Every structure is written in C-alpha cells, then in structure tokens.
C-alpha cells in the first residue's frame, strides 16, 4: 500500500502531526500509520558546503585564495544530525512512499529546511505543502484537508536559496579577508555589521556629548502647579540668573487665569503583535532577550498550541480569520479575562476594522491566541508572561478608543506667562484591559481641579529646577530591535530612504543576529544597556564602508522578496553578489589600517604560549587566546541566578570544581559547596511540594484548606 511521507521541522511537531493523523507505530526517527509516515528534521539536516569542499587551497586561510566564488553551490549533510538525515533519506527513497508533504515551519527558512533535504536525497516525487499558522488539532486537520501544491512554493525556495548562498559568499569571504589581513578573529555579515555600526555610532555620539545645565521655573498656586514660559513658548532656559529674577518678581503675587482650553482626544487600540513588537515589549517589561522571547513563543506555538505562528512580520489579520474570533475569545475567557470577554459578547463588539487588512499580510497574520483553551497551570512563569501579553493585546482590539480631554490653563502675573497642563478621562476604552490609568501622561501633566477663566490665585512658592542635557540613550535589546526594524534614519542618501523596506534582517533572524554580536564579543551588556567593545569599535573602522550601511541588507530583502514572487531571477541576484564579494575582498586587502588588542592579559595560553585576552561574554568573563588558529578559551566567571544573602542581587561564580566560589558586587564571597549546603538546611518545603500545592489550588479551590494542611505537614516532616 502506498503511503504519504510527512516531513516536519522538529520531533515535537512531528509527534503532534502523527497523533492527529492517527500514526501510532514508532520506529527509528519516524512514526508510521496506515496512510501516513511522519518524520522530522532536527532544524537543518543539510547545509551549504564549507569552502574546503571546493578545493584543497581553501583548507588554509590566506588572502591569496580569496575571493571564494564557487560556480555552483553544493550541499552537505550536517555531521551532528547525519543519523536522522539517513532515516529521512531512506524514507524519501522508499518505494512505499509515493508523495511528500512538507510540514516544516510555514516560512522562507522552513521551506529551505525541507527542500534542501529532498534535493540532497535526490528525490523527485510529488510534493504537497502544509501551510498553517497554529498547531491546534483543528488547524492541522483543516491544513491536511486543503494541502497546497508544492509548485506554488518553489519561488519561495529559490528566495531562501538565494539568501543562504549570498550570506555564504559575502560573509565567509569578508570574514576570511579581515581575519587574515589583521590576524585577529574578526567576522562580518550583511546584517550583523550594519547592526553593530548603529551601536558604534551611538557610542560615538555619547562619548562626544558635552552636557549643559538648564533650568525650569515652577510655581505653587495652591490647587495646582504652573510652569513659566517665555514669549517663544519655551519653558526651559540656560540662563539661571534670568530665571531667578522672574522668580523674585512673581513670588507672592496674584496670578490670573487668562485662558482655559480643552481638546478632546482619542487613542485607538494598539495594533496586534508581530514578532518584533512582542520581543520589544518582553524586553522592556521583563528583560527577556529577543532570542529568549522567540524560544518561549515557539513553545507556546508548538507544545501548548496556545498562540499562532510566531515568526511573522505582520500586525494585521485577514478576512478569513474573522469568523474564528468568537472561538478564540472563548478560549481565552479564563481568570482575569472572563469579565472582559463577557463584556465583548454582551455588547456584541466586533474586532476593530483597523486590525483587518488582507493587503498587509504576506505569509502569516499577526500573533493571536488559538481556538484551543489553555490551562495556565501547564505554563511556566515565562510562558505565562508572554501568553498574557498576546491575550491582552488581542482583547484590546475589541474595545473602543481611549478618550480624554486634554486641558491647558494659561496664567499671567506681573507681565509674565505661565501654563498648567492636565487631562480628564472621558472613557477608558481599551485601556480597561490593562487596568491602568494613564501610562502615557506627559511628565508635565497633572490632575487639574475645577477652574474658571478670570479666577485669581496666589503664588505660595517658587521652585527652580536644575537639569542637564542628556546624551542619546544607549541601545537596549528592545530599542535595538526597533532600530533594526526601521533603520532609515541611518541612511545618508535621502533619495534612497524609500528603499529601506523591511529593515535589517527579518523578524525571525534579528534575535540570532543580536546573540551573535554578543557571543563574538563585539558588544556587551552594562545593566540593560548595550555597549560596543573595543573589538567591535575597531571592526567597524576596518570593514568596507558600504558593508556598514543598512541600505545593503534592505536592498537584499527587497530582491529576495521579488524572487519569492517570481519577479526576479535567482541567478541574476547571485551573479551580482559574487561581484560584490570580490569588491569587498579587494577593499580589505588594500587597507592600511591596524588592529590592536587592548584587552590583553599577562596570562599565557596553555596551548600556544601567547598572551590571552580577557573578554566579557553574555554569560560571564572568559580568557581567549589572541591567536585565531589556536582558539583556546577558558571561563573566568559566569553569571548565575543565585541571590546574595546580604543584598539579594544575583551573583557571579568563579573557579572550577571544589574551588567554585560565589561572588557578589556588595563584597559577599562564599564557596559554592557551603552556600548550597546552607540553602538546603534553610529550605522548607521543596519546589515540588509548592508546585503541587499551587496546581491543586487552581484546579480544586474547594479543597484548598485540606491540601494546605497536607502541605504544612510535609513542610514539618522535612525540618
């Protein structure tokens, strides 16, 4: 009997597909059924060949062998996952299998994962495509009932191929050129380099910034505060003497309310989440890195089936999703959201028209909840935070605009002008979802009392506030994502700004780029701020100028999009990229610049004897050999989640084995063994006990007292 082979991207997804399709017989790397065989990749099983594949001369890094421009890019099996590839290859070639369903992630990279495997295996069987935005049973069944012809996605595959080959040609050639030219472990790429360039440019602004003192004058009128402004409507001044004279002039004097204006304002609900916006908010609110948020999203999508496909760049829905919204609302009608959902149904509210736009959705719509009800007890703390963010943003789209009246009162005294600003809430609208008042209040706004034009007020006191002009803030991971998404302000040529398109990279790749810049020691974190290292700043001075410009990657993404739509030939794009790679290598080779290690230590490398470099990795400090060919690394310290018993801040760990030592910035130091021993002695109930208690509390509220007693008994027994 002929069978259909279903190729998923990960084992977890494959097993879920198998369950829904009725496949029950587990075998080596697959699950079999009467009609389907489900197997999976482990991410990429196949990749582009390393340079060494194209000739012995490339085994040694040398400027003489550059540029590397293979006529045809070949594929090779990734050694670490070769066993699973062999399984998939055998199934693909099996006479029993007559057709293939690609069920990898519905996107450019997912298409590449599957197509490379099929191409490497040399299989030419009919291909269908599963294209779904959620992993619920309903979505899977509907997806298999309406499979797409694989030919519809061949252009998407060509686009993915073009991206991978172009990154290979530019990235490997420039990385080898820089490394050989300056004898240091340096790398560059069409996304990571302009991203680093933005961070370096910001640092240059900060270092060259000279702060200036400026002043504001506030007056206490009893019921409210007013701020001085001059004839030009300016309310801050660099001349303190001038401000002091005005303060003396109006102190104790009568103020007359000369004008009272109220302007009604409306703020519509925010747009739904795409991946980048969600990563920004998660970083601002919880300190999650973009990579961390993406990983959490993947679990909520694949394992819990709570949210739709995460790697989307759209903040809109399509018309066909609208009929499913009632089921999605019912699915999230739990806990704190029950009353909100009831209000939506009771008022017969439909989703805001601004949230639905077919033209602004390409492969996937915005991130929203699925129709499947979720047990919050099954989510860990991180997953709950992300889930709540998405649910709240989804619910806001069913509520009206936030309405308020913006008030501005104008006063005069002794020929001088003052103002007071405030607002009056008319309707909370969508802000009801967030249970907040006014998080977007201007810093000079206040709650104003009832006022009447012509009334007089006495100045009880004056307050001159000193301020300093501030340099631009360093990037956080949240603001860096924003800059990567919209880097148009970094393009000098105004006529080219319109071509910036989708920004640096894609929503799916930006998190990895940021992580790579950290792991390559081009930048480091100081608190929540991102600071370029000396290595990063030097690299930006060494790379060819046009590789630093955001325009390059934006142009690439536009061309890749054109390839995916059949509007441009992949071959022409790659031809241009080869010419560009050749140009970059020649630019590096002709450079007269120098690279110096300014983080060198007095500790010799145990492998080659050269002095080691001290670098700050994202997870702690380490020593790295300065000789790129040696590559020796040694950890000095690593960040931990352990809390200092004195100041309760997280501590670093130094040393290895029995010499492991917890060290806190406050001065606390203690051997790890002693620290853990004390914590164990001081512990009451275990985490398992507490978890069982909390789970039972959520499931069976009526039995809380009984279980609490049992827990208390367990805690006593442990003491």
LUMPA-231015 format. One line per 3 residues: number of its first residue (from 1); their letters; for each residue x, y, z of C-alpha. Coordinates in steps of 0.02 Angstrom, whole numbers, plus 50000, padded with zeros to 5 digits. Each point is the difference from the previous one (the first is absolute). Example, Ala and Ser with C-alpha at 12.3 -4.5 7.8 and 13.67 -1.06 7.14 Angstrom:
BEGIN
1) as) 50615:49775:50390  50069:50172:49967;
end
This chain:
BEGIN
1) xxx) 50000:50000:50000  50069:50171:49951  50028:50128:50137;
4) xxx) 50026:50187:50018  50158:50060:50088  49975:50153:50111;
7) xxx) 50160:50097:50036  49993:50111:50156  50135:50119:50061;
10) xxx) 50016:49934:50179  49960:49838:50092  49872:50087:50114;
13) xxx) 49902:50064:49850  50017:49833:49910  49928:49905:50147;
16) xxx) 49851:50117:50010  49966:49982:49814  50014:49811:50017;
19) xxx) 49874:49997:50143  49872:50102:49902  50028:49895:49843;
22) xxx) 49976:49837:50097  50180:49939:49983  50041:49892:50151;
25) xxx) 50146:49884:49958  50163:50081:50054  50155:49950:49905;
28) xxx) 50177:50067:49987  49976:50188:49970  49822:49987:49937;
31) xxx) 49821:49950:50045  49899:49891:49881  49815:49987:49963;
34) xxx) 49889:49920:49871  50004:50149:49882  50139:50111:50064;
37) xxx) 50179:49985:50060  50055:50150:50103  50185:50042:50016;
40) xxx) 50096:50156:50044  50156:50102:49985  50096:50066:50150;
43) xxx) 50000:50177:49933  50118:49995:49851  50065:49827:49952;
46) xxx) 50084:50065:49843  50101:50159:49971  50114:50082:49872;
49) xxx) 50171:49921:49986  50147:50079:50089  50134:50083:49893;
52) xxx) 50115:49848:50018  49879:49900:49893  50044:50106:49848;
55) xxx) 50187:49973:50007  50151:49956:50107  50059:50181:49991;
58) xxx) 49857:50056:50111  50052:49892:50148  50125:50135:50045;
61) xxx) 49938:50177:50029  50098:50114:49885  49968:50162:49906;
64) xxx) 50073:49915:49845  49850:49883:49987  49868:50137:50007;
67) xxx) 49869:50031:49941  49918:49828:50009  49868:49998:49862;
70) xxx) 49940:49823:49962  49913:49985:49833  49867:49889:50080;
73) xxx) 49961:49992:50186  49994:49820:50063  49911:49925:50150;
76) xxx) 50068:49890:50138  49924:49905:50146  50030:50077:50171;
79) xxx) 50107:49874:50096  49910:50022:50168  49831:49954:49925;
82) xxx) 50057:49877:49867  49911:49853:50083  49829:50083:49984;
85) xxx) 50040:50053:49822  50035:49818:49955  49830:49953:50071;
88) xxx) 49910:50136:49903  50096:49960:49840  49954:49815:50013;
91) xxx) 49816:50045:50022  50003:50125:49857  50074:49868:49884;
94) xxx) 49886:49860:50061  49893:49921:49864  49857:50000:50124;
97) xxx) 50002:50192:50004  49916:50072:49845  49984:50183:50051;
100) xxx) 50068:50125:50126  49917:50130:50111  50116:50140:50056;
103) xxx) 49942:50044:50177  50147:50105:50057  49972:50177:50066;
106) xxx) 49893:50100:49881  50130:50128:49945  50156:50028:49895;
109) xxx) 50121:49908:50115  49879:49858:50031  49987:49975:49813;
112) xxx) 50189:49994:49988  50015:49867:50136  49887:49880:49905;
115) xxx) 50054:50036:49822  50185:49981:50038  49966:49828:50077;
118) xxx) 49897:49945:49851  50129:50068:49877  50148:49918:50089;
121) xxx) 49907:49835:50004  49976:50012:49811  49812:49970:50010;
124) xxx) 49876:50063:49869  49831:49942:50067  49842:50107:50001;
127) xxx) 50003:50131:50138  49857:50080:50096  50016:50140:50128;
130) xxx) 49919:50015:50171  49983:50185:50036  49922:50039:50169;
133) xxx) 50018:50137:50130  49963:49900:50157  50031:49824:50063;
136) xxx) 49827:49961:50069  49915:49838:49950  49870:50100:49904;
139) xxx) 50131:50098:49902  50098:49841:49958  49844:49908:49939;
142) xxx) 49944:50149:49895  50176:50020:49932  50010:49819:49942;
145) xxx) 49825:50016:49925  50061:50147:49895  50182:49959:49958;
148) xxx) 50084:50117:49877  50094:49947:49844  50186:50003:50035;
151) xxx) 50031:50092:49836  49917:50154:50076  50149:50015:50119;
154) xxx) 50145:49969:49881  50034:50186:49985  50002:50013:50190;
157) xxx) 50131:49862:50000  50104:50093:49869  49992:50155:50109;
160) xxx) 50060:49901:50151  50140:49924:49895  50053:50172:49940;
163) xxx) 50006:50067:50178  50106:49854:50062  50121:50005:49853;
166) xxx) 50019:50189:50006  50036:49997:50187  50131:49864:49968;
169) xxx) 50084:50097:49860  50007:50166:50092  50019:49939:50179;
172) xxx) 50136:49868:49976  50101:50104:49878  50001:50157:50106;
175) xxx) 50028:49903:50161  50152:49910:49928  50066:50162:49925;
178) xxx) 49987:50097:50164  50071:49857:50103  50149:49972:49885;
181) xxx) 50036:50185:49973  49998:50049:50185  50046:49832:50082;
184) xxx) 49851:50005:50117  49836:49904:50016  49890:50122:49905;
187) xxx) 49839:49969:49907  49876:50101:49899  49832:49976:49917;
190) xxx) 49868:50098:49907  49886:50010:50154  50115:49988:50151;
193) xxx) 50122:50133:49938  49875:50143:49971  49917:49953:50165;
196) xxx) 50167:50016:50089  50032:50162:49904  49843:50077:50076;
199) xxx) 50058:49955:50175  50174:50070:49965  49928:50162:49929;
202) xxx) 49892:50022:50155  50151:49973:50112  50097:50131:49903;
205) xxx) 49858:50125:50026  49998:49963:50187  50189:50018:50021;
208) xxx) 50006:50164:49905  49850:50073:50092  50028:50149:50116;
211) xxx) 49859:50024:50127  49930:50173:50033  49904:50064:50151;
214) xxx) 49825:50065:49972  49859:50057:50115  49811:50001:50019;
217) xxx) 49891:50107:50113  49844:49926:50083  49881:50097:50114;
220) xxx) 49884:49934:50134  49827:50076:49980  49921:49899:50141;
223) xxx) 49884:49888:49899  50123:49969:49860  50175:50032:49933;
226) xxx) 50038:50110:49850  50157:50012:49892  50080:50159:49935;
229) xxx) 50013:50025:49812  50071:50143:49898  49930:50091:49849;
232) xxx) 50065:49861:49887  49905:49869:50101  50164:49932:50067;
235) xxx) 49997:49928:50176  50183:49955:50029  50146:50122:50006;
238) xxx) 50189:49997:50010  50009:50168:50091  49970:49968:50186;
241) xxx) 50016:50185:50046  49854:50042:49886  49892:49866:50083;
244) xxx) 50046:50059:50174  49948:50178:49958  49830:49942:49939;
247) xxx) 49978:49892:50156  50034:50150:50112  49884:50107:49896;
250) xxx) 49845:49888:50015  50023:49923:50174  49845:50037:50106;
253) xxx) 49913:50087:49854  49826:49972:49930  49979:49886:49849;
256) xxx) 49852:50019:49882  49929:49856:49898  49996:50077:49825;
259) xxx) 49958:49849:49895  49928:49826:50025  49996:49882:49852;
262) xxx) 49941:49822:49989  50031:49891:49848  49921:49829:49985;
265) xxx) 50121:49864:49946  49981:49819:49950  50132:49864:50005;
268) xxx) 49952:49844:49902  50050:49826:50059  50180:49952:49959;
271) xxx) 50029:49886:49851  50015:49813:50029  50170:49924:50033;
274) xxx) 50126:49947:49871  50157:49913:50062  50108:50156:50011;
277) xxx) 49873:50102:50097  49973:49855:50121  50188:49982:50025;
280) xxx) 50012:50187:50036  49864:49997:50132  50068:49841:50081;
283) xxx) 50171:50082:50014  49931:50163:50072  49884:49916:50124;
286) xxx) 50092:49841:50050  50178:50019:49937  49981:49852:49881;
289) xxx) 50126:49997:49858  49927:49989:49824  50065:49822:49985;
292) xxx) 49921:49953:50166  49830:50071:49947  50007:49906:49835;
295) xxx) 50038:49836:50089  49854:50028:50119  49888:50039:49852;
298) xxx) 50053:49841:49913  49948:49897:50151  49833:50090:50013;
301) xxx) 49973:49966:49814  50064:49821:49986  49977:49919:50171;
304) xxx) 49855:50093:50080  49912:50048:49837  49949:50160:50089;
307) xxx) 50058:50130:49873  50015:50011:49812  50159:49995:49896;
310) xxx) 50130:50114:50082  50120:50044:49856  49886:50127:49920;
313) xxx) 50032:50177:49943  49816:50048:49988  49893:50088:50131;
316) xxx) 49837:49969:49909  49873:49862:49970  49919:49941:49839;
319) xxx) 49813:49992:49968  49997:49810:50013  50059:50008:50181;
322) xxx) 49854:50110:50057  49871:49856:50011  50118:49909:50120;
325) xxx) 50015:50144:50124  49851:49949:50106  50080:49831:50034;
328) xxx) 50165:50084:50042  49913:50117:50122  49918:49850:50086;
331) xxx) 50169:49915:50010  50077:50145:50098  49847:50027:50110;
334) xxx) 50089:49943:50158  50047:50084:50163  50020:50188:49985;
337) xxx) 49940:50000:49819  49829:49922:50031  49913:50165:50037;
340) xxx) 50083:50087:49853  49947:49864:49879  49824:50000:50073;
343) xxx) 49992:50188:49971  50056:49977:49819  49864:49871:49966;
346) xxx) 49867:50094:50099  50032:50161:49904  50013:49901:49836;
349) xxx) 50165:50081:49960  50094:49952:49844  50187:50020:49974;
352) xxx) 50061:50172:49949  50001:50021:49811  50177:50069:50012;
355) xxx) 50061:49827:50055  49941:49913:49841  50094:50035:49839;
358) xxx) 50032:49864:49870  50124:50108:49906  50115:50015:50153;
361) xxx) 50014:49812:50030  50126:49901:49899  50036:49823:50062;
364) xxx) 49928:50013:50176  49881:50111:50095  50032:50082:50168;
367) xxx) 50031:49897:50158  49835:49961:50086  49932:49862:50113;
370) xxx) 49941:49838:49922  49826:49925:50019  50068:49875:50125;
373) xxx) 49973:50032:50185  50160:50003:50100  50029:49942:50178;
376) xxx) 50107:50135:50080  50066:49871:50122  50090:49915:49856;
379) xxx) 50097:50159:49960  50157:50052:50090  50024:50178:50064;
382) xxx) 50084:50062:49841  49869:49922:49887  49859:50077:50102;
385) xxx) 50076:50174:49980  50010:49986:49811  49829:49919:49988;
388) xxx) 49922:50140:50103  50081:50132:49890  49925:49925:49842;
391) xxx) 49827:49971:50077  49988:50178:50065  50054:50075:49835;
394) xxx) 49871:49889:49912  49859:50054:50117  50037:50186:49980;
397) xxx) 49950:49986:49817  49819:49969:50053  49989:50157:50106;
400) xxx) 49972:50180:49945  50129:50139:50002  50065:50075:50161;
403) xxx) 49920:50173:50010  50057:50146:50103  49997:50189:50005;
406) xxx) 50169:50084:49995  49993:50157:50108  50116:50150:49994;
409) xxx) 49984:50147:50118  50093:50163:49965  50044:50124:50141;
412) xxx) 50077:50173:50006  50089:50089:50142  50103:50159:49995;
415) xxx) 50004:49995:49811  50067:49821:49996  49914:49844:49931;
418) xxx) 49976:49830:50080  49906:49842:49955  49933:49840:50078;
421) xxx) 49956:49844:49901  49890:49854:50048  49870:49880:49937;
424) xxx) 49827:49939:50042  49952:49821:49956  49838:49984:49900;
427) xxx) 50006:49813:49964  50134:49872:50044  49958:49898:49845;
430) xxx) 50134:49870:49961  50105:50053:50150  49875:49907:50107;
433) xxx) 50089:49841:49944  50163:50054:50080  49921:50066:50161;
436) xxx) 50103:50158:49991  49963:50183:50010  50111:50100:49885;
439) xxx) 50171:49925:49969  50025:50121:49856  49979:50160:50101;
442) xxx) 50122:50137:49957  50120:50035:50143  49932:50178:50018;
445) xxx) 49817:49944:50007  49902:49996:50162  49822:49976:50060;
448) xxx) 49924:50173:49993  49864:50061:50119  49843:50088:49941;
451) xxx) 50059:50163:49921  49912:50157:49939  50067:50133:49885;
454) xxx) 50038:50165:50091  50030:49919:50170  50149:50059:50102;
457) xxx) 50130:49894:50089  50143:50044:50116  50177:49940:49970;
460) xxx) 50045:49912:50163  50172:49942:49947  50120:49989:49854;
463) xxx) 50112:49855:49951  50148:50014:49882  50049:49827:49940;
466) xxx) 50174:49964:49932  50018:49878:49858  50138:49940:49884;
469) xxx) 49984:49965:49816  50017:49814:49972  50093:49906:49865;
472) xxx) 49900:49877:49895  49962:49843:50099  50099:49842:49966;
475) xxx) 49905:49864:49913  49909:49866:50096  49950:49839:49914;
478) xxx) 49826:50074:49981  50056:50163:49920  50128:49908:49892;
481) xxx) 49860:49894:49929  49907:50160:49958  50154:50071:49913;
484) xxx) 50024:49839:49902  49818:50002:49948  50007:50180:49939;
487) xxx) 50179:50056:49965  49955:50132:49871  50072:50143:50106;
490) xxx) 50172:49921:49982  49996:50018:49811  50089:50157:49946;
493) xxx) 49932:50006:49823  49823:50069:50020  49950:49941:49827;
496) xxx) 50033:49820:50054  49903:50001:50163  49843:49935:49913;
499) xxx) 50092:49840:49956  50036:49948:50179  49845:49889:49998;
502) xxx) 49999:49869:50135  50153:50057:50092  50151:49901:50060;
505) xxx) 49965:49814:49989  49829:49924:50032  49899:49978:50160;
508) xxx) 50057:49820:50004  50188:50038:49986  50024:50159:50104;
511) xxx) 50011:49909:50166  50139:49887:49934  50096:50150:49931;
514) xxx) 49998:50086:50170  50056:49839:50086  50142:49980:49875;
517) xxx) 50064:50176:50034  50005:49959:50186  50083:49830:49977;
520) xxx) 50132:50074:49882  50043:50129:50134  49959:50148:49888;
523) xxx) 49883:50068:50132  49958:49970:50182  49863:50042:50124;
526) xxx) 50019:50127:50138  49839:49981:50097  49867:50004:49865;
529) xxx) 50106:50109:49885  50100:49934:49852  50178:50066:49986;
532) xxx) 50121:49963:49857  50165:49922:50050  50168:50062:49938;
535) xxx) 49999:49852:49881  49831:50053:49932  50049:50183:49979;
538) xxx) 50160:49951:49910  49909:49880:49886  49884:50138:49941;
541) xxx) 50152:50102:49951  50076:49853:49906  49853:49936:49896;
544) xxx) 49964:50071:49827  49889:50155:50017  49849:49943:49901;
547) xxx) 49988:49839:50102  49959:50109:50151  49849:50080:49915;
550) xxx) 49826:49935:50039  49951:50031:49820  50095:49845:49943;
553) xxx) 49897:49872:50095  49839:50095:49964  50036:49987:49815;
556) xxx) 50036:49815:50021  49835:49968:50088  49907:50092:49862;
559) xxx) 50084:49896:49866  49970:49840:50098  49817:50046:50015;
562) xxx) 49995:50029:49812  50077:49827:49972  49868:49922:50114;
565) xxx) 49864:50079:49893  50079:49947:49836  50044:50180:49951;
568) xxx) 50189:49976:50000  50118:49858:49952  50105:49924:50138;
571) xxx) 50147:49978:49880  50011:50186:49963  49998:50042:50185;
574) xxx) 50141:49878:50039  50103:50065:49853  49991:50176:50074;
577) xxx) 50044:49933:50173  50157:49914:49934  50058:50164:49925;
580) xxx) 49966:50088:50164  50096:49868:50101  50150:50022:49885;
583) xxx) 49994:50189:50026  49993:49981:50190  50152:49885:50006;
586) xxx) 50102:50122:49895  49950:50144:50114  50059:49907:50156;
589) xxx) 50162:49945:49916  50043:50180:49954  49970:50067:50177;
592) xxx) 50143:50082:50095  49909:49992:50168  50067:49910:50154;
595) xxx) 49913:49892:50131  50058:49998:50180  49946:49895:50148;
598) xxx) 49971:50116:50147  49928:49865:50115  50158:49895:50006;
601) xxx) 50047:49918:50166  50163:49937:50074  49938:49820:50000;
604) xxx) 50075:49887:49868  49894:49881:49898  50034:49819:50059;
607) xxx) 49987:49940:49819  50113:50120:49902  50080:50113:50131;
610) xxx) 49934:50166:49932  49921:50124:50118  49813:49979:50026;
613) xxx) 49862:50128:49978  49868:50035:50133  49826:50017:49926;
616) xxx) 49827:50027:50074  49880:49873:49930  49813:50011:50027;
619) xxx) 50011:49862:50130  50158:50060:50087  50186:50035:49980;
622) xxx) 50123:49889:49908  50179:49992:49937  50023:49976:49813;
625) xxx) 50162:49967:49907  50048:50145:49887  50059:49878:49867;
628) xxx) 49849:49961:49893  50075:49834:49943  50019:49942:50180;
631) xxx) 49824:50044:50057  50027:49952:50184  49866:50065:50121;
634) xxx) 49987:49995:50189  49857:50059:50110  50042:50124:50139;
637) xxx) 49826:50029:50068  49822:49972:49951  49838:50084:50048;
640) xxx) 49881:49899:50110  49823:50014:50066  50059:49977:50180;
643) xxx) 49955:50147:50113  50119:50081:50122  49940:49974:50181;
646) xxx) 50052:50179:50042  49936:50110:49857  49896:49870:49904;
649) xxx) 50080:50041:49832  50051:49861:49881  50180:49940:50021;
652) xxx) 50141:49944:49887  50089:49834:50017  50190:49986:49989;
655) xxx) 50111:49847:49991  49971:49818:49958  49965:49840:50097;
658) xxx) 50025:50013:50188  50068:50177:49981  49835:50069:49934;
661) xxx) 49964:50164:50087  49846:50113:50004  50046:50184:49993;
664) xxx) 49883:50149:50016  50032:50182:49955  49960:50049:50181;
667) xxx) 50153:49902:50059  49920:49836:50052  50106:49846:49959;
670) xxx) 49969:49818:50041  50048:49829:49936  49863:49925:49893;
673) xxx) 49992:49839:50102  49974:50095:50163  49873:50117:49920;
676) xxx) 49894:49856:49932  50013:49905:50165  49932:50150:50098;
679) xxx) 49859:50025:49876  49950:49818:50014  49999:50008:50190;
682) xxx) 49895:50158:49998  49876:49936:49871  49826:49952:50054;
685) xxx) 49886:49913:49878  50077:49949:49835  49957:50083:49836;
688) xxx) 49901:49844:49957  49894:50018:50157  49963:50182:49963;
691) xxx) 49961:49963:49818  49879:49861:50046  49916:50116:50123;
694) xxx) 49980:50141:49872  49937:49882:49865  49872:49926:50114;
697) xxx) 49948:50174:50054  49961:50046:49820  49910:49838:49962;
700) xxx) 49903:49972:50159  49965:50161:50094  49879:49907:50114;
703) xxx) 50137:49889:50068  50129:50136:50035  49989:49987:50187;
706) xxx) 50026:49811:50000  50151:50009:49886  50074:50147:50094;
709) xxx) 49994:49894:50155  50086:49858:49908  50132:50118:49936;
712) xxx) 50030:50068:50172  50024:49821:50063  50124:49964:49859;
715) xxx) 50098:50156:50044  50008:49949:50183  50061:49826:49954;
718) xx) 50142:50074:49897  50065:50104:50145;
end
